[in-house]
Amino acid sequence: MKKKHIYIIDLPKKIPVFPLSEVILLPGGQLKLHIFENRYINMTEDCLTSNRILGMVQPKEKNKLFEIGCIGKIIQFSEVENNKFFIELKGVCRYKILNHSVTKRKYRLAEVDYSDFKKDLDVNKTKINKREFLEPMKKYFDFQKIDTDWTIINKAPVELLINSLAQSYPFSSIEKQALLESEDVDSRAELMISLFEIGAAGPVIKIN
């Protein structure tokens, strides 16, 4: 059966948001989370009884959030002891926060706008050749002595590889946010190539 296309108008204008530093969700990406704090248990319960839509966003500082995040739909969940949850999100579309406040259930609810990110709902193919991406990535991994299964990486579609690494690799919070806010897969890949090249060059030594 053909998958139904999602339109901006279909997306909720108010969403619960889960602030988590150095964690991003990208459209089409998947993210597994362990929910154990009471306010986020409340948030998850409310999501599961409504549309299962949850917004991931990075915190800037106390009570402040980055403006751009990404909504995901809970596609799997399991409840464990003491009402804790394991959930899996599927990324849908990025958003801009217009305002947010704390609910009576102690989690944050945000009013959001998706109009800058309509392309997230389309299939995004990169123009970057896979080899262009893999060469600086391999140099960086070799320099950092990171072990990985190159057989799997070589077989993975380049768009999946770019977005999976952007989500999973331990870039800094600022770098992760820049990757999230990249216009498309191409610009995200270009930024990651730059980060790999900088990382493979080693620490900067200042000469007085």
C-alpha positions as CSV (number, residue, x, y, z in Angstrom):
1,M,0.0,0.0,0.0
2,K,1.3,3.4,-1.0
3,K,2.5,5.5,2.0
4,K,0.3,8.6,2.6
5,H,2.1,11.9,2.1
6,I,2.2,14.1,5.1
7,Y,1.5,17.9,4.7
8,I,2.4,20.8,7.0
9,I,-1.2,21.3,7.7
10,D,-1.4,17.8,9.2
11,L,1.2,18.5,11.8
12,P,0.2,19.7,15.4
13,K,0.8,23.3,16.2
14,K,1.4,22.6,19.9
15,I,3.7,19.8,20.9
16,P,5.4,18.5,24.1
17,V,9.1,19.0,23.9
18,F,11.9,16.9,25.3
19,P,15.1,19.0,25.9
20,L,18.2,16.8,25.7
21,S,21.7,18.1,25.3
22,E,23.9,16.7,22.5
23,V,20.9,14.7,21.1
24,I,19.2,15.5,17.9
25,L,16.5,13.9,15.8
26,L,16.5,14.4,12.0
27,P,13.6,13.8,9.5
28,G,13.5,10.2,8.6
29,G,16.0,9.3,11.5
30,Q,15.2,7.0,14.4
31,L,16.0,7.7,18.0
32,K,15.7,5.4,21.1
33,L,15.2,7.0,24.5
34,H,14.9,5.8,28.0
35,I,12.3,7.8,29.9
36,F,12.7,7.8,33.7
37,E,12.2,11.3,35.1
38,N,8.7,11.9,36.4
39,R,7.8,14.9,34.2
40,Y,8.9,13.1,31.1
41,I,7.0,10.0,32.1
42,N,4.0,12.3,32.3
43,M,4.9,13.7,28.9
44,T,5.2,10.2,27.4
45,E,1.9,9.0,28.9
46,D,0.2,12.1,27.4
47,C,1.8,11.5,24.0
48,L,0.7,7.9,23.9
49,T,-2.9,8.8,24.6
50,S,-3.0,11.5,21.9
51,N,-1.1,11.6,18.5
52,R,2.2,10.1,19.7
53,I,4.0,13.2,18.5
54,L,7.0,14.5,20.5
55,G,9.5,17.3,19.8
56,M,13.2,16.8,20.4
57,V,15.2,20.0,21.1
58,Q,18.5,20.9,22.7
59,P,18.6,23.1,25.8
60,K,20.8,26.3,25.5
61,E,20.9,27.1,29.2
62,K,18.6,27.0,32.2
63,N,15.0,27.5,31.0
64,K,16.2,28.4,27.5
65,L,16.0,26.2,24.4
66,F,17.4,26.3,20.9
67,E,14.7,27.6,18.5
68,I,15.0,24.7,16.1
69,G,14.1,21.1,16.9
70,C,12.5,18.1,15.1
71,I,9.2,16.3,15.8
72,G,9.1,12.5,15.9
73,K,6.4,10.0,16.2
74,I,6.6,7.2,18.8
75,I,6.7,4.1,16.7
76,Q,7.6,1.7,19.4
77,F,7.4,1.7,23.2
78,S,7.6,-0.6,26.2
79,E,6.7,0.2,29.8
80,V,9.1,-1.2,32.4
81,E,9.2,-1.2,36.2
82,N,8.0,1.9,38.1
83,N,6.2,3.2,35.0
84,K,9.4,4.0,33.1
85,F,9.4,3.8,29.3
86,F,11.7,2.8,26.5
87,I,10.5,4.6,23.3
88,E,11.6,4.8,19.7
89,L,10.9,8.0,17.7
90,K,10.8,8.3,13.9
91,G,11.8,11.8,12.8
92,V,9.1,13.7,10.8
93,C,9.8,17.4,10.3
94,R,11.9,20.2,11.9
95,Y,10.2,23.1,13.5
96,K,10.8,26.6,15.0
97,I,9.7,27.3,18.5
98,L,7.5,30.4,18.8
99,N,6.9,30.1,22.6
100,H,6.9,27.5,25.3
101,S,5.7,27.1,28.8
102,V,5.6,24.5,31.6
103,T,2.3,22.5,31.9
104,K,0.7,21.3,35.1
105,R,2.2,18.0,34.4
106,K,5.7,19.7,34.7
107,Y,6.9,19.2,31.1
108,R,7.2,21.9,28.4
109,L,4.6,22.5,25.8
110,A,5.6,24.5,22.8
111,E,3.8,26.4,20.0
112,V,5.7,25.7,16.8
113,D,6.0,26.6,13.1
114,Y,7.0,24.2,10.4
115,S,6.8,26.6,7.4
116,D,10.6,26.9,6.9
117,F,11.0,23.1,6.7
118,K,8.4,22.0,4.1
119,K,11.1,20.1,2.2
120,D,11.6,17.8,5.2
121,L,8.4,16.0,4.2
122,D,9.7,15.2,0.7
123,V,12.3,12.5,-0.2
124,N,15.7,14.2,0.1
125,K,18.4,12.8,-2.1
126,T,22.0,14.1,-1.8
127,K,24.1,15.1,-4.8
128,I,27.3,14.3,-2.9
129,N,29.1,11.2,-4.1
130,K,29.5,8.6,-1.4
131,R,33.2,8.5,-1.9
132,E,33.5,12.2,-1.3
133,F,31.9,11.6,2.1
134,L,33.7,8.4,3.1
135,E,37.3,9.5,2.4
136,P,37.4,12.3,5.0
137,M,35.3,10.2,7.3
138,K,37.8,7.3,7.1
139,K,40.8,9.6,7.7
140,Y,39.1,11.0,10.8
141,F,38.1,7.6,12.1
142,D,41.7,6.3,11.6
143,F,43.2,9.4,13.3
144,Q,40.8,9.0,16.3
145,K,41.3,5.2,16.3
146,I,37.6,4.6,16.0
147,D,36.7,1.0,15.1
148,T,33.7,0.5,12.8
149,D,32.3,-2.1,10.4
150,W,33.2,-0.7,6.9
151,T,31.4,-3.5,5.2
152,I,28.1,-2.2,6.6
153,I,29.0,1.4,6.0
154,N,29.9,0.8,2.4
155,K,26.6,-0.9,1.8
156,A,24.5,1.8,3.5
157,P,22.7,4.5,1.3
158,V,24.6,7.7,1.6
159,E,21.6,9.8,2.9
160,L,21.0,7.2,5.7
161,L,24.7,7.2,6.5
162,I,24.9,11.0,6.7
163,N,21.9,11.4,8.9
164,S,22.6,8.4,11.1
165,L,26.2,9.7,11.9
166,A,24.9,13.3,12.4
167,Q,22.6,11.9,15.1
168,S,24.8,9.2,16.7
169,Y,28.3,10.6,16.6
170,P,29.4,12.5,19.7
171,F,29.8,16.0,18.1
172,S,29.4,18.9,20.5
173,S,26.1,20.4,21.2
174,I,26.8,23.4,19.0
175,E,28.0,21.2,16.2
176,K,24.9,19.0,16.5
177,Q,22.7,22.0,16.3
178,A,24.4,23.2,13.2
179,L,23.9,19.8,11.6
180,L,20.2,19.9,12.6
181,E,19.8,23.3,11.1
182,S,21.6,22.5,7.9
183,E,19.3,23.3,4.9
184,D,19.3,19.8,3.4
185,V,21.3,16.5,3.3
186,D,23.9,18.1,1.0
187,S,24.7,21.0,3.3
188,R,24.7,18.6,6.3
189,A,27.2,16.3,4.5
190,E,29.4,19.3,3.6
191,L,29.5,20.4,7.3
192,M,30.3,16.9,8.4
193,I,33.2,16.6,5.9
194,S,34.6,19.9,7.4
195,L,34.3,18.5,10.9
196,F,36.0,15.3,9.9
197,E,38.8,17.2,8.2
198,I,39.3,19.5,11.2
199,G,39.2,16.5,13.6
200,A,41.7,14.5,11.5
201,A,44.2,17.5,11.5
202,G,44.7,17.1,15.2
203,P,44.9,19.8,17.9
204,V,45.8,23.3,16.9
205,I,49.2,24.3,18.3
206,K,49.8,28.0,18.9
207,I,53.2,29.4,18.2
208,N,54.1,32.6,20.0
